[in-house]
Amino acid sequence: MARFHLDQHVSYQIAALLRAAGHDVETAYEVGLAAADDDVHLFHAAQERRMLLTHNAADFLLLHKAWLRWSRGWGYFALHGGIIACPQAPLWRPPDATDQVLLLLGRAGRMENQFWAYDRQTGA
C-alpha cells in the first residue's frame, strides 16, 4: 500500500480509484490545503511520508531539484516521499492516469526523493 497526497488540481476520481486499489490517499481539500502554494504541498507530503501526485510537472520539478540541492548544502539530507506528475484530461482521463500511476509503483521500487513525469515526446 502506498500513501499519497494529491494536490488541489488532481481529480477526486483519481483519489477514489487509488483508494479502491487499496492505497491511503488524502486530497488537498481534505487536509485544508486547497489554496496552498506548491511548496506547502511538497512539505506537507514529506512530513506525512506521502508521495505527492500532481499535474504540475514544471513547478514540482523545480521544487524537487531545490529540495535535493538545499538539503545536501545544509548537510542534512531530507527525504520527500516522491513526486509523480501525470498529465490531466484530455491527454489522460482519470482512469488512465490512475492505471499509469499504479504501473509506475509496480516498476519503480524506491520512490523517496524521486521525481517521475510523463514525457510527451517519447510517451514514456
N, C-alpha and C positions, 0 to 999 in steps of 0.2 A: 504494500500500500504506500502510495506517495502522498505527500502533503503539499497542497497548492494554495497560493494566494493569487486571485485573479484581479487585475486592475479594473478600473471603472469602465473601460471600453470593451471588455470581453463579455460576450453574451451569457446571460443566465442559462441559456440552453446548454452551453458548453459545461458550465458548472454542474448542471443536472446530469449530463451524460457521464462526466468524470465520477460523480458520486455513485451513479448506477453501476459503474465499473469497479466500485469498492474503494475509491480514493477519498481522502479527507480534504475537502475543498472549502475555502472561505472566499467570499467576494468582498470587494471594496465597500459595497453598500452595507453588508452585514457587520463590518467592523468599524463603520463610521469614517471611511476614507474615500468616499465618493468624490470629494472635491480636492483631494490631496495631490501634491506635486509628485512627480515620478520618483524623486529621491526618497520621499517618505514611504512610498510603496516598497521600494527595494529594502530600505532599512527595516521596515515592519516585517517583511517576509524573512529577512535574515534573522531578526530577533526571535521569530516564531519557528525558525528552521523549516521554512516552506520554500518551494520553488515558486518563482514568480511567472505567471503566464500573462502575456501582453500581446497586443498587435503592433506596438510601437517599437519596432526594431532599432531605428536610428538613435533615439534618445536613450534607450536602455543599453545599447552597445557602448555609448559614451560613458554612462554611469558604471557599467561593468568594468571598463578599462580604468576609469578613475579609481574604483574600489580596489582593484588589484595593485595599481601603482602606489596609491596612498598608503594602503596597509603595509606594503613592503617598505616604503620610505619611512614609516613610523616605527619600523622594527617589530610590528605586530601583525601577523598575517591573519586577518579576519576572514571568516568564511561567510559566503551567502549561499543559499540553497540551490542556486542555479536559476537561469533566466531562459525561458522559452518564448520566442517571438514568432507568432504564426500569423499568416495572412487572414484577413477577415473577408466576409462575403463582399462581393460575389466570387472572389477567387477561390476561397474555401468556405463552404457553408459550415455551420457549427458541427454537424456530424462528421464532416471531412476533417475539420481541424482537430476534433477530439480523437479520431482514428489516428491521425498523424502524431499527435502528442503521445498516445499510447504506444505506437510503434517505436518512437524515439526512446521512451522509457525502457522498452524491451531490449533495445540495441545499445544504448549509451553507457550503461553501467553507472559509473560515478557521475553525479550531477553537480556536486558542490563546486562553486566558483567557475562554472561553465556557462557559456552563452551559446544558445542554439537558435538559429534563424533560418527560415526558408530562403533559398537563393532563387530568385525569379529567372535568372539567366540559365541555370542548369536544371532547375526543377527539383533540386535536392534539398 
